[in-house]
Amino acid sequence: MSEGRRLARKKDFLYLRAAVLAAIRRFFASRDYLEVETPHRIPAPAPESHIDAVPSDDWFMQTSPELCMKRLLAAGYPRLFQICRCFRGRENGDRHLPEFTLLEWYRAGADYRDLMSECEDLVIGIARALGRGEEIAFKGKMIRLEKPWERCSVREAFHKYASRSLEEALEGGYFDETIAFEIEPRLDGERPVFLCDYPLSRGALARRKPGDPAFAERFELYMGGMELVNAFSELTDAEEQRRRFLMEEEERRAMGKRSYPMPERFLKALPEMPESAGAALGVDRLVMLFADAADIRDVVAFAPEDL
């Protein structure tokens, strides 16, 4: 098949993608969010052991606009959103690309529970804008969108679906593997699921859960067994944030990964940041859901192998 024909076959998906992006912007504008743009190339990413930044000379391509957007939040902007390109090394598959589109939004005076409700409203609003009503067809199933969506703690998910306890997975280094291969496939029912209250070690920038300090106020939204959103109540204690970054750096070194500079300007601004919550949504995956597409390459104009 010629390149022209391959690109032409994506036409319906790319028109759908444009409609999704327009609906996202209308949603946030209706809620008084300011759309911002921050640099794609930054001097220091957030040190996280499981995310690898792509070098650009002595700087890095952003893995997320998170640090810059939080500095704006600290400067007094109460509601922000951004749709941007992000870059992560070692990510390639039917749901992953090394360059992808991310929606991030931040809201002062909110916590992760508020953003769960906002996720519900956002996805339902997009579905209505596309004329889809209260259901989405994906992978041979109908996903019902009426609220409220299911909330399931990580501990509960391990109890229901995993072959080992949460404590065993953490101690043995099997947490991510268990989530990916035993729990995620079970989150493919007819209702979206918020998987919430992650162990603190899996929430490097998230606030501790009051009354349960071993856990963080973090959630991931799953639809059709696919992770769509990562969100949390924000940590605003600069000293604790530095300690967590140093722990992530130590883990990166133990894994033989590259060390990152400490994001000092972010840490300096952090004490000025209000109590808030933020979320990151994979736009390409969202379009996959509405397109009922099996591969992320179907819903982007060009994948790396097309270049």
Contacts in CASP RR format, 6 or more apart in sequence:
PFRMAT RR
TARGET T0000
AUTHOR 0000-0000-0000
METHOD contacts of the structure
MODEL  1
MSEGRRLARKKDFLYLRAAVLAAIRRFFASRDYLEVETPHRIPAPAPESH
IDAVPSDDWFMQTSPELCMKRLLAAGYPRLFQICRCFRGRENGDRHLPEF
TLLEWYRAGADYRDLMSECEDLVIGIARALGRGEEIAFKGKMIRLEKPWE
RCSVREAFHKYASRSLEEALEGGYFDETIAFEIEPRLDGERPVFLCDYPL
SRGALARRKPGDPAFAERFELYMGGMELVNAFSELTDAEEQRRRFLMEEE
ERRAMGKRSYPMPERFLKALPEMPESAGAALGVDRLVMLFADAADIRDVV
AFAPEDL
3 306 0 8 1.000
6 306 0 8 1.000
7 301 0 8 1.000
10 298 0 8 1.000
10 299 0 8 1.000
10 301 0 8 1.000
12 291 0 8 1.000
13 287 0 8 1.000
13 291 0 8 1.000
13 293 0 8 1.000
13 298 0 8 1.000
13 299 0 8 1.000
14 299 0 8 1.000
14 301 0 8 1.000
16 130 0 8 1.000
16 287 0 8 1.000
16 290 0 8 1.000
16 291 0 8 1.000
16 299 0 8 1.000
17 287 0 8 1.000
17 291 0 8 1.000
17 299 0 8 1.000
17 300 0 8 1.000
19 129 0 8 1.000
19 130 0 8 1.000
20 126 0 8 1.000
20 130 0 8 1.000
20 283 0 8 1.000
20 286 0 8 1.000
20 287 0 8 1.000
20 290 0 8 1.000
21 83 0 8 1.000
21 283 0 8 1.000
22 129 0 8 1.000
23 125 0 8 1.000
23 126 0 8 1.000
23 129 0 8 1.000
23 130 0 8 1.000
24 83 0 8 1.000
24 103 0 8 1.000
24 122 0 8 1.000
24 126 0 8 1.000
24 283 0 8 1.000
25 35 0 8 1.000
25 83 0 8 1.000
26 129 0 8 1.000
27 121 0 8 1.000
27 122 0 8 1.000
27 125 0 8 1.000
27 126 0 8 1.000
28 35 0 8 1.000
28 79 0 8 1.000
28 81 0 8 1.000
28 105 0 8 1.000
29 35 0 8 1.000
31 79 0 8 1.000
32 79 0 8 1.000
33 79 0 8 1.000
33 80 0 8 1.000
33 81 0 8 1.000
33 105 0 8 1.000
33 107 0 8 1.000
34 77 0 8 1.000
34 79 0 8 1.000
34 80 0 8 1.000
34 81 0 8 1.000
35 80 0 8 1.000
35 81 0 8 1.000
35 82 0 8 1.000
35 83 0 8 1.000
36 69 0 8 1.000
36 72 0 8 1.000
36 77 0 8 1.000
36 80 0 8 1.000
36 81 0 8 1.000
36 82 0 8 1.000
37 82 0 8 1.000
37 84 0 8 1.000
38 62 0 8 1.000
38 65 0 8 1.000
38 68 0 8 1.000
38 69 0 8 1.000
38 72 0 8 1.000
38 82 0 8 1.000
38 84 0 8 1.000
39 62 0 8 1.000
39 68 0 8 1.000
40 61 0 8 1.000
40 62 0 8 1.000
40 84 0 8 1.000
40 85 0 8 1.000
40 86 0 8 1.000
40 87 0 8 1.000
41 56 0 8 1.000
41 59 0 8 1.000
41 60 0 8 1.000
41 61 0 8 1.000
41 62 0 8 1.000
42 59 0 8 1.000
42 60 0 8 1.000
42 61 0 8 1.000
42 62 0 8 1.000
42 67 0 8 1.000
42 68 0 8 1.000
43 58 0 8 1.000
43 59 0 8 1.000
43 60 0 8 1.000
43 261 0 8 1.000
43 263 0 8 1.000
44 60 0 8 1.000
44 67 0 8 1.000
44 260 0 8 1.000
44 261 0 8 1.000
44 262 0 8 1.000
44 263 0 8 1.000
44 264 0 8 1.000
44 266 0 8 1.000
45 51 0 8 1.000
45 53 0 8 1.000
45 60 0 8 1.000
45 62 0 8 1.000
45 63 0 8 1.000
45 64 0 8 1.000
45 67 0 8 1.000
45 260 0 8 1.000
45 263 0 8 1.000
46 63 0 8 1.000
46 64 0 8 1.000
46 66 0 8 1.000
46 67 0 8 1.000
46 204 0 8 1.000
46 205 0 8 1.000
46 245 0 8 1.000
46 263 0 8 1.000
46 266 0 8 1.000
47 204 0 8 1.000
47 245 0 8 1.000
47 248 0 8 1.000
47 249 0 8 1.000
47 252 0 8 1.000
47 259 0 8 1.000
47 260 0 8 1.000
47 262 0 8 1.000
47 263 0 8 1.000
48 63 0 8 1.000
48 204 0 8 1.000
48 248 0 8 1.000
49 248 0 8 1.000
49 251 0 8 1.000
49 252 0 8 1.000
49 255 0 8 1.000
49 257 0 8 1.000
50 176 0 8 1.000
51 63 0 8 1.000
51 88 0 8 1.000
52 63 0 8 1.000
52 88 0 8 1.000
52 89 0 8 1.000
52 90 0 8 1.000
52 257 0 8 1.000
52 258 0 8 1.000
53 60 0 8 1.000
53 61 0 8 1.000
53 62 0 8 1.000
53 63 0 8 1.000
53 87 0 8 1.000
53 88 0 8 1.000
53 89 0 8 1.000
53 260 0 8 1.000
54 60 0 8 1.000
54 61 0 8 1.000
54 87 0 8 1.000
54 88 0 8 1.000
54 89 0 8 1.000
54 98 0 8 1.000
55 61 0 8 1.000
55 258 0 8 1.000
60 260 0 8 1.000
61 86 0 8 1.000
61 87 0 8 1.000
62 68 0 8 1.000
62 84 0 8 1.000
62 86 0 8 1.000
62 87 0 8 1.000
63 86 0 8 1.000
63 87 0 8 1.000
63 88 0 8 1.000
64 86 0 8 1.000
64 102 0 8 1.000
64 104 0 8 1.000
64 280 0 8 1.000
65 82 0 8 1.000
65 84 0 8 1.000
65 86 0 8 1.000
65 102 0 8 1.000
65 104 0 8 1.000
66 104 0 8 1.000
66 205 0 8 1.000
66 280 0 8 1.000
67 263 0 8 1.000
67 266 0 8 1.000
69 80 0 8 1.000
69 82 0 8 1.000
69 104 0 8 1.000
69 106 0 8 1.000
70 106 0 8 1.000
70 234 0 8 1.000
70 266 0 8 1.000
70 269 0 8 1.000
70 270 0 8 1.000
70 273 0 8 1.000
71 265 0 8 1.000
71 266 0 8 1.000
71 269 0 8 1.000
72 80 0 8 1.000
73 80 0 8 1.000
73 106 0 8 1.000
73 108 0 8 1.000
73 273 0 8 1.000
73 274 0 8 1.000
73 276 0 8 1.000
74 269 0 8 1.000
74 270 0 8 1.000
74 272 0 8 1.000
74 273 0 8 1.000
74 274 0 8 1.000
75 269 0 8 1.000
75 272 0 8 1.000
76 108 0 8 1.000
76 274 0 8 1.000
78 107 0 8 1.000
78 108 0 8 1.000
78 109 0 8 1.000
78 274 0 8 1.000
79 105 0 8 1.000
79 106 0 8 1.000
79 107 0 8 1.000
79 108 0 8 1.000
80 105 0 8 1.000
80 106 0 8 1.000
81 103 0 8 1.000
81 104 0 8 1.000
81 105 0 8 1.000
81 106 0 8 1.000
82 103 0 8 1.000
82 104 0 8 1.000
82 105 0 8 1.000
83 101 0 8 1.000
83 102 0 8 1.000
83 103 0 8 1.000
83 283 0 8 1.000
84 101 0 8 1.000
84 102 0 8 1.000
84 104 0 8 1.000
85 99 0 8 1.000
85 100 0 8 1.000
85 101 0 8 1.000
85 102 0 8 1.000
86 99 0 8 1.000
86 100 0 8 1.000
86 101 0 8 1.000
86 102 0 8 1.000
87 98 0 8 1.000
87 99 0 8 1.000
88 98 0 8 1.000
88 100 0 8 1.000
89 98 0 8 1.000
90 98 0 8 1.000
91 97 0 8 1.000
91 98 0 8 1.000
91 100 0 8 1.000
92 98 0 8 1.000
92 304 0 8 1.000
93 296 0 8 1.000
94 294 0 8 1.000
94 295 0 8 1.000
94 296 0 8 1.000
94 297 0 8 1.000
95 226 0 8 1.000
95 285 0 8 1.000
95 288 0 8 1.000
95 296 0 8 1.000
96 296 0 8 1.000
97 284 0 8 1.000
97 296 0 8 1.000
97 297 0 8 1.000
97 300 0 8 1.000
97 303 0 8 1.000
97 304 0 8 1.000
98 304 0 8 1.000
99 304 0 8 1.000
100 282 0 8 1.000
100 283 0 8 1.000
100 284 0 8 1.000
100 296 0 8 1.000
101 282 0 8 1.000
101 283 0 8 1.000
101 284 0 8 1.000
101 300 0 8 1.000
102 280 0 8 1.000
102 281 0 8 1.000
102 282 0 8 1.000
102 283 0 8 1.000
103 280 0 8 1.000
103 281 0 8 1.000
103 282 0 8 1.000
103 283 0 8 1.000
103 286 0 8 1.000
104 278 0 8 1.000
104 279 0 8 1.000
104 280 0 8 1.000
104 281 0 8 1.000
105 118 0 8 1.000
105 278 0 8 1.000
105 279 0 8 1.000
106 234 0 8 1.000
106 276 0 8 1.000
106 277 0 8 1.000
106 278 0 8 1.000
107 114 0 8 1.000
107 115 0 8 1.000
107 118 0 8 1.000
107 276 0 8 1.000
107 277 0 8 1.000
107 278 0 8 1.000
108 274 0 8 1.000
108 275 0 8 1.000
108 276 0 8 1.000
109 274 0 8 1.000
109 275 0 8 1.000
109 276 0 8 1.000
109 277 0 8 1.000
110 276 0 8 1.000
110 277 0 8 1.000
110 278 0 8 1.000
111 207 0 8 1.000
111 217 0 8 1.000
111 233 0 8 1.000
111 275 0 8 1.000
111 277 0 8 1.000
112 196 0 8 1.000
112 206 0 8 1.000
112 217 0 8 1.000
112 218 0 8 1.000
112 219 0 8 1.000
112 231 0 8 1.000
112 232 0 8 1.000
112 233 0 8 1.000
112 277 0 8 1.000
114 277 0 8 1.000
115 219 0 8 1.000
115 231 0 8 1.000
115 277 0 8 1.000
115 278 0 8 1.000
115 279 0 8 1.000
116 149 0 8 1.000
116 151 0 8 1.000
116 194 0 8 1.000
116 196 0 8 1.000
116 219 0 8 1.000
116 221 0 8 1.000
116 231 0 8 1.000
117 147 0 8 1.000
118 279 0 8 1.000
119 194 0 8 1.000
119 221 0 8 1.000
119 229 0 8 1.000
119 231 0 8 1.000
119 279 0 8 1.000
119 281 0 8 1.000
120 145 0 8 1.000
120 147 0 8 1.000
120 148 0 8 1.000
120 149 0 8 1.000
120 192 0 8 1.000
122 281 0 8 1.000
123 145 0 8 1.000
123 192 0 8 1.000
123 223 0 8 1.000
123 286 0 8 1.000
124 134 0 8 1.000
124 145 0 8 1.000
124 147 0 8 1.000
126 286 0 8 1.000
126 290 0 8 1.000
127 133 0 8 1.000
127 134 0 8 1.000
127 136 0 8 1.000
127 145 0 8 1.000
127 290 0 8 1.000
130 290 0 8 1.000
132 290 0 8 1.000
133 145 0 8 1.000
134 144 0 8 1.000
134 145 0 8 1.000
134 146 0 8 1.000
135 142 0 8 1.000
135 143 0 8 1.000
135 144 0 8 1.000
135 145 0 8 1.000
136 142 0 8 1.000
136 143 0 8 1.000
136 145 0 8 1.000
136 223 0 8 1.000
136 289 0 8 1.000
136 290 0 8 1.000
136 292 0 8 1.000
137 143 0 8 1.000
137 292 0 8 1.000
138 223 0 8 1.000
138 224 0 8 1.000
138 289 0 8 1.000
138 292 0 8 1.000
139 188 0 8 1.000
139 224 0 8 1.000
139 292 0 8 1.000
139 294 0 8 1.000
140 292 0 8 1.000
141 188 0 8 1.000
141 189 0 8 1.000
141 190 0 8 1.000
141 224 0 8 1.000
142 190 0 8 1.000
143 189 0 8 1.000
143 190 0 8 1.000
143 191 0 8 1.000
143 192 0 8 1.000
143 223 0 8 1.000
143 224 0 8 1.000
143 289 0 8 1.000
144 190 0 8 1.000
144 191 0 8 1.000
145 192 0 8 1.000
149 191 0 8 1.000
149 192 0 8 1.000
149 193 0 8 1.000
149 194 0 8 1.000
149 221 0 8 1.000
150 191 0 8 1.000
150 192 0 8 1.000
150 193 0 8 1.000
150 194 0 8 1.000
151 193 0 8 1.000
151 194 0 8 1.000
151 196 0 8 1.000
152 160 0 8 1.000
152 193 0 8 1.000
152 194 0 8 1.000
152 195 0 8 1.000
152 196 0 8 1.000
153 195 0 8 1.000
153 196 0 8 1.000
153 197 0 8 1.000
154 166 0 8 1.000
154 195 0 8 1.000
154 196 0 8 1.000
154 197 0 8 1.000
154 198 0 8 1.000
154 199 0 8 1.000
154 215 0 8 1.000
155 166 0 8 1.000
155 197 0 8 1.000
157 183 0 8 1.000
157 186 0 8 1.000
157 187 0 8 1.000
157 195 0 8 1.000
158 164 0 8 1.000
158 165 0 8 1.000
158 166 0 8 1.000
158 169 0 8 1.000
158 178 0 8 1.000
158 183 0 8 1.000
159 165 0 8 1.000
159 166 0 8 1.000
160 186 0 8 1.000
161 182 0 8 1.000
161 183 0 8 1.000
161 186 0 8 1.000
162 169 0 8 1.000
162 178 0 8 1.000
162 182 0 8 1.000
162 183 0 8 1.000
163 178 0 8 1.000
163 182 0 8 1.000
164 174 0 8 1.000
164 178 0 8 1.000
166 175 0 8 1.000
166 199 0 8 1.000
168 174 0 8 1.000
169 175 0 8 1.000
169 177 0 8 1.000
169 178 0 8 1.000
170 199 0 8 1.000
170 201 0 8 1.000
175 199 0 8 1.000
175 202 0 8 1.000
183 195 0 8 1.000
184 222 0 8 1.000
184 225 0 8 1.000
184 226 0 8 1.000
184 227 0 8 1.000
185 225 0 8 1.000
187 193 0 8 1.000
187 195 0 8 1.000
187 222 0 8 1.000
187 224 0 8 1.000
187 225 0 8 1.000
188 222 0 8 1.000
188 224 0 8 1.000
188 225 0 8 1.000
188 226 0 8 1.000
189 224 0 8 1.000
189 225 0 8 1.000
192 221 0 8 1.000
192 222 0 8 1.000
192 223 0 8 1.000
192 224 0 8 1.000
193 221 0 8 1.000
193 222 0 8 1.000
193 223 0 8 1.000
194 219 0 8 1.000
194 220 0 8 1.000
194 221 0 8 1.000
194 222 0 8 1.000
195 219 0 8 1.000
195 220 0 8 1.000
195 221 0 8 1.000
195 222 0 8 1.000
196 218 0 8 1.000
196 219 0 8 1.000
196 220 0 8 1.000
197 209 0 8 1.000
197 212 0 8 1.000
197 215 0 8 1.000
197 216 0 8 1.000
197 217 0 8 1.000
197 218 0 8 1.000
197 219 0 8 1.000
198 206 0 8 1.000
198 215 0 8 1.000
198 216 0 8 1.000
198 218 0 8 1.000
198 219 0 8 1.000
199 214 0 8 1.000
199 215 0 8 1.000
199 216 0 8 1.000
200 206 0 8 1.000
200 208 0 8 1.000
200 213 0 8 1.000
200 214 0 8 1.000
200 215 0 8 1.000
200 216 0 8 1.000
202 216 0 8 1.000
202 218 0 8 1.000
203 216 0 8 1.000
203 218 0 8 1.000
203 232 0 8 1.000
204 244 0 8 1.000
204 245 0 8 1.000
204 248 0 8 1.000
205 232 0 8 1.000
205 234 0 8 1.000
205 235 0 8 1.000
205 241 0 8 1.000
205 244 0 8 1.000
206 216 0 8 1.000
206 217 0 8 1.000
206 218 0 8 1.000
206 232 0 8 1.000
206 233 0 8 1.000
206 234 0 8 1.000
206 235 0 8 1.000
207 216 0 8 1.000
207 217 0 8 1.000
207 232 0 8 1.000
207 233 0 8 1.000
207 234 0 8 1.000
207 235 0 8 1.000
207 236 0 8 1.000
208 215 0 8 1.000
208 216 0 8 1.000
208 217 0 8 1.000
208 235 0 8 1.000
209 215 0 8 1.000
209 216 0 8 1.000
209 217 0 8 1.000
216 232 0 8 1.000
217 232 0 8 1.000
217 233 0 8 1.000
218 230 0 8 1.000
218 231 0 8 1.000
218 232 0 8 1.000
218 233 0 8 1.000
219 229 0 8 1.000
219 230 0 8 1.000
219 231 0 8 1.000
219 232 0 8 1.000
220 227 0 8 1.000
220 228 0 8 1.000
220 229 0 8 1.000
220 230 0 8 1.000
220 231 0 8 1.000
221 227 0 8 1.000
221 228 0 8 1.000
221 229 0 8 1.000
221 231 0 8 1.000
222 228 0 8 1.000
223 289 0 8 1.000
224 289 0 8 1.000
226 285 0 8 1.000
226 288 0 8 1.000
226 289 0 8 1.000
227 285 0 8 1.000
228 281 0 8 1.000
228 282 0 8 1.000
228 285 0 8 1.000
228 286 0 8 1.000
228 289 0 8 1.000
229 279 0 8 1.000
229 280 0 8 1.000
229 281 0 8 1.000
229 282 0 8 1.000
230 279 0 8 1.000
230 280 0 8 1.000
231 277 0 8 1.000
231 278 0 8 1.000
231 279 0 8 1.000
231 280 0 8 1.000
232 277 0 8 1.000
232 278 0 8 1.000
233 275 0 8 1.000
233 276 0 8 1.000
233 277 0 8 1.000
234 273 0 8 1.000
234 275 0 8 1.000
234 276 0 8 1.000
234 277 0 8 1.000
234 278 0 8 1.000
235 241 0 8 1.000
235 244 0 8 1.000
236 270 0 8 1.000
236 271 0 8 1.000
236 273 0 8 1.000
236 274 0 8 1.000
236 275 0 8 1.000
236 276 0 8 1.000
237 270 0 8 1.000
238 267 0 8 1.000
238 268 0 8 1.000
238 270 0 8 1.000
238 271 0 8 1.000
241 267 0 8 1.000
241 270 0 8 1.000
242 262 0 8 1.000
242 267 0 8 1.000
245 262 0 8 1.000
245 263 0 8 1.000
245 267 0 8 1.000
249 259 0 8 1.000
249 260 0 8 1.000
252 258 0 8 1.000
252 259 0 8 1.000
252 260 0 8 1.000
253 259 0 8 1.000
284 296 0 8 1.000
284 299 0 8 1.000
284 300 0 8 1.000
285 296 0 8 1.000
287 293 0 8 1.000
287 299 0 8 1.000
288 294 0 8 1.000
288 295 0 8 1.000
288 296 0 8 1.000
288 298 0 8 1.000
288 299 0 8 1.000
291 298 0 8 1.000
291 299 0 8 1.000
293 299 0 8 1.000
296 303 0 8 1.000
297 303 0 8 1.000
END
